């Protein structure tokens, strides 16, 4: 498979952007790694259509470069190598492609046989992804964008690969583009492009046909009038006048220069970067100073169809709401069991859940933290879900927390680990988040009259723990003068009230009951190897459900590290005793309520008031 197109003379810049090693066009045999198996596959790169194509003995897969969200290699892909239990020496030949397919995130893991193969593939994919994604958001030369479009549809229309498009092939392409011209009209356009009367269109003739197909006479007339009124050229003064007098644009002069540079014929060409993502939209293209920038007809047409010329109010494209109110006054996009990407009972725990949630602008993620052999781990308690190290999750959160939003991220943590690993958890979070992590000493901490705003907390990470039992001790400690670390206890320790134990047990039982029934429904037609696991699950469920309460059993004591308590500054989880003002919640107190709990409040006649105190969420 070759990326060269016959009988055409595209720009040198365009050719250089699409030049990839011949071996990648013909195909390179590498190992395709997945959770279930490792299979040998032939990988090919199609720069014209923007595709990664892989073929195994029984399957062919395609990844569109426009759908690529991230490219990971080296230590950036270490998590997957360790998850699939491959040796360390494979790390420098490992390439992971994160992409989307029908709205779902997917991963493609490629393991090259040699360092040379790996280097060629990584360099080529990063270059092509940067070019295509840069052009998708309007960065780069308009002519290059047109060249990309032409190459892609030319190759897609050439069904038999003879590099000649017949009238029938042109008609099918036109229909695919929803340009349904009558056959006589299409025939005339075809004949006009076929100037050499060959009876088919080569690539040069196809480009002529495309220009005819895309003609907008009304836009051409507007463009001609604007040029005539400005001495025959469409430079920035003409563009600025058009925005003011015709479009009544509210853009500032700098913003207008940014837009003009983006669509002018002298805009820079998108090039490969170290990451798959294109340059930030806030960085304007820098044109070549040697050549004055002008807006061509193609550039002007692209601008008219762009988001910068949208019919809707500009404010809907930006943050225009007041973000200076206390953070408790805002709705927050949150995720539940973020670490699970599959079944709630037997699924896989992975960092991908956090990456996907954060890239979808989620601002609250959940961690269920338990003791690990060395460091704390996250998994769904009392289930067969796999475990993932807290350190890997924190590193992923640190990397992706503010890619789509500058506003704070809330880590909702359920702590089930020992004091020793709680201290280790704090160290891991401190190493991963640095100064972004909100923390304050427990002793001598002043009372809060209100919570900070999302604007105040930009770029910050907050930890919330369901600290149902130590709130009273935290309150008492606030009133004490600061002490040295050697003069205070190492942990906070209190007895668990019996009613809280019942409530927690009831909540856990109901949660597990619903998940169990759901899991059984999904798995009833499962494969034979799951039967033994389900039998064990049933046994465990019966034990959880049927364990009698022992009145003579000593009350359980809950311990919490002072270091962990220092992270609970603006987000302290407490037990809900009702909604009335008499309960005296502080602004930093947070509680969660199920429908069953609300129903119980109503039936027992507890005070539920008419509003929530400031700083609380229901």
Secondary structure as the mmCIF struct_conf table of DSSP 4:
data_model
#
loop_
_struct_conf.conf_type_id
_struct_conf.id
_struct_conf.beg_label_comp_id
_struct_conf.beg_label_asym_id
_struct_conf.beg_label_seq_id
_struct_conf.end_label_comp_id
_struct_conf.end_label_asym_id
_struct_conf.end_label_seq_id
BEND BEND1 UNK A 6 UNK A 7
HELX_RH_AL_P HELX_RH_AL_P1 UNK A 12 UNK A 17
TURN_TY1_P TURN_TY1_P1 UNK A 18 UNK A 18
HELX_RH_AL_P HELX_RH_AL_P2 UNK A 22 UNK A 26
STRN STRN1 UNK A 28 UNK A 33
BEND BEND2 UNK A 35 UNK A 36
STRN STRN2 UNK A 38 UNK A 46
TURN_TY1_P TURN_TY1_P2 UNK A 47 UNK A 50
STRN STRN3 UNK A 51 UNK A 55
BEND BEND3 UNK A 57 UNK A 58
STRN STRN4 UNK A 60 UNK A 64
HELX_RH_3T_P HELX_RH_3T_P1 UNK A 65 UNK A 67
STRN STRN5 UNK A 68 UNK A 73
HELX_RH_3T_P HELX_RH_3T_P2 UNK A 74 UNK A 77
HELX_RH_AL_P HELX_RH_AL_P3 UNK A 78 UNK A 83
TURN_TY1_P TURN_TY1_P3 UNK A 84 UNK A 85
HELX_RH_3T_P HELX_RH_3T_P3 UNK A 88 UNK A 93
STRN STRN6 UNK A 94 UNK A 101
TURN_TY1_P TURN_TY1_P4 UNK A 102 UNK A 103
STRN STRN7 UNK A 104 UNK A 111
BEND BEND4 UNK A 113 UNK A 114
HELX_RH_AL_P HELX_RH_AL_P4 UNK A 115 UNK A 136
TURN_TY1_P TURN_TY1_P5 UNK A 137 UNK A 138
BEND BEND5 UNK A 140 UNK A 140
HELX_RH_AL_P HELX_RH_AL_P5 UNK A 142 UNK A 157
TURN_TY1_P TURN_TY1_P6 UNK A 159 UNK A 160
BEND BEND6 UNK A 161 UNK A 163
STRN STRN8 UNK A 165 UNK A 165
HELX_RH_AL_P HELX_RH_AL_P6 UNK A 167 UNK A 176
TURN_TY1_P TURN_TY1_P7 UNK A 177 UNK A 178
HELX_RH_AL_P HELX_RH_AL_P7 UNK A 183 UNK A 193
TURN_TY1_P TURN_TY1_P8 UNK A 195 UNK A 196
BEND BEND7 UNK A 199 UNK A 200
STRN STRN9 UNK A 201 UNK A 201
HELX_RH_AL_P HELX_RH_AL_P8 UNK A 203 UNK A 213
TURN_TY1_P TURN_TY1_P9 UNK A 214 UNK A 214
HELX_RH_AL_P HELX_RH_AL_P9 UNK A 217 UNK A 228
TURN_TY1_P TURN_TY1_P10 UNK A 229 UNK A 232
HELX_RH_AL_P HELX_RH_AL_P10 UNK A 236 UNK A 245
TURN_TY1_P TURN_TY1_P11 UNK A 246 UNK A 246
BEND BEND8 UNK A 247 UNK A 247
HELX_RH_AL_P HELX_RH_AL_P11 UNK A 253 UNK A 263
BEND BEND9 UNK A 264 UNK A 264
TURN_TY1_P TURN_TY1_P12 UNK A 265 UNK A 266
HELX_LH_PP_P HELX_LH_PP_P1 UNK A 267 UNK A 270
BEND BEND10 UNK A 274 UNK A 277
HELX_LH_PP_P HELX_LH_PP_P2 UNK A 278 UNK A 280
TURN_TY1_P TURN_TY1_P13 UNK A 281 UNK A 282
BEND BEND11 UNK A 283 UNK A 283
TURN_TY1_P TURN_TY1_P14 UNK A 289 UNK A 290
BEND BEND12 UNK A 291 UNK A 291
HELX_RH_AL_P HELX_RH_AL_P12 UNK A 297 UNK A 304
TURN_TY1_P TURN_TY1_P15 UNK A 305 UNK A 305
BEND BEND13 UNK A 306 UNK A 306
HELX_RH_3T_P HELX_RH_3T_P4 UNK A 307 UNK A 309
BEND BEND14 UNK A 311 UNK A 312
HELX_RH_3T_P HELX_RH_3T_P5 UNK A 314 UNK A 317
BEND BEND15 UNK A 318 UNK A 318
BEND BEND16 UNK A 321 UNK A 321
BEND BEND17 UNK A 325 UNK A 325
STRN STRN10 UNK A 326 UNK A 326
HELX_RH_3T_P HELX_RH_3T_P6 UNK A 327 UNK A 329
BEND BEND18 UNK A 330 UNK A 330
STRN STRN11 UNK A 334 UNK A 334
BEND BEND19 UNK A 336 UNK A 337
TURN_TY1_P TURN_TY1_P16 UNK A 338 UNK A 339
STRN STRN12 UNK A 340 UNK A 340
BEND BEND20 UNK A 341 UNK A 342
TURN_TY1_P TURN_TY1_P17 UNK A 344 UNK A 346
STRN STRN13 UNK A 349 UNK A 349
TURN_TY1_P TURN_TY1_P18 UNK A 351 UNK A 351
HELX_RH_AL_P HELX_RH_AL_P13 UNK A 352 UNK A 359
TURN_TY1_P TURN_TY1_P19 UNK A 360 UNK A 361
STRN STRN14 UNK A 364 UNK A 370
BEND BEND21 UNK A 373 UNK A 375
STRN STRN15 UNK A 377 UNK A 378
TURN_TY1_P TURN_TY1_P20 UNK A 381 UNK A 382
BEND BEND22 UNK A 383 UNK A 383
STRN STRN16 UNK A 388 UNK A 389
HELX_RH_AL_P HELX_RH_AL_P14 UNK A 390 UNK A 400
TURN_TY1_P TURN_TY1_P21 UNK A 401 UNK A 402
BEND BEND23 UNK A 403 UNK A 404
BEND BEND24 UNK A 407 UNK A 407
STRN STRN17 UNK A 409 UNK A 415
BEND BEND25 UNK A 417 UNK A 417
HELX_RH_AL_P HELX_RH_AL_P15 UNK A 419 UNK A 433
HELX_RH_3T_P HELX_RH_3T_P7 UNK A 434 UNK A 436
STRN STRN18 UNK A 437 UNK A 437
BEND BEND26 UNK A 442 UNK A 442
TURN_TY1_P TURN_TY1_P22 UNK A 443 UNK A 444
HELX_LH_PP_P HELX_LH_PP_P3 UNK A 445 UNK A 448
BEND BEND27 UNK A 449 UNK A 450
HELX_LH_PP_P HELX_LH_PP_P4 UNK A 451 UNK A 452
STRN STRN19 UNK A 453 UNK A 453
TURN_TY1_P TURN_TY1_P23 UNK A 454 UNK A 459
STRN STRN20 UNK A 461 UNK A 465
BEND BEND28 UNK A 469 UNK A 470
HELX_RH_AL_P HELX_RH_AL_P16 UNK A 471 UNK A 478
TURN_TY1_P TURN_TY1_P24 UNK A 479 UNK A 479
BEND BEND29 UNK A 480 UNK A 480
HELX_LH_PP_P HELX_LH_PP_P5 UNK A 481 UNK A 482
TURN_TY1_P TURN_TY1_P25 UNK A 485 UNK A 486
BEND BEND30 UNK A 487 UNK A 488
BEND BEND31 UNK A 490 UNK A 490
STRN STRN21 UNK A 491 UNK A 495
HELX_LH_PP_P HELX_LH_PP_P6 UNK A 496 UNK A 497
HELX_RH_AL_P HELX_RH_AL_P17 UNK A 498 UNK A 523
TURN_TY1_P TURN_TY1_P26 UNK A 524 UNK A 525
HELX_RH_3T_P HELX_RH_3T_P8 UNK A 528 UNK A 530
HELX_RH_AL_P HELX_RH_AL_P18 UNK A 531 UNK A 546
HELX_LH_PP_P HELX_LH_PP_P7 UNK A 547 UNK A 549
TURN_TY1_P TURN_TY1_P27 UNK A 551 UNK A 552
BEND BEND32 UNK A 553 UNK A 553
HELX_LH_PP_P HELX_LH_PP_P8 UNK A 554 UNK A 556
STRN STRN22 UNK A 557 UNK A 561
HELX_RH_AL_P HELX_RH_AL_P19 UNK A 562 UNK A 565
TURN_TY1_P TURN_TY1_P28 UNK A 566 UNK A 567
BEND BEND33 UNK A 569 UNK A 570
STRN STRN23 UNK A 572 UNK A 573
BEND BEND34 UNK A 579 UNK A 580
HELX_RH_3T_P HELX_RH_3T_P9 UNK A 581 UNK A 583
TURN_TY1_P TURN_TY1_P29 UNK A 587 UNK A 588
STRN STRN24 UNK A 589 UNK A 590
HELX_RH_AL_P HELX_RH_AL_P20 UNK A 595 UNK A 604
TURN_TY1_P TURN_TY1_P30 UNK A 605 UNK A 605
BEND BEND35 UNK A 610 UNK A 611
HELX_LH_PP_P HELX_LH_PP_P9 UNK A 612 UNK A 613
TURN_TY1_P TURN_TY1_P31 UNK A 614 UNK A 615
#
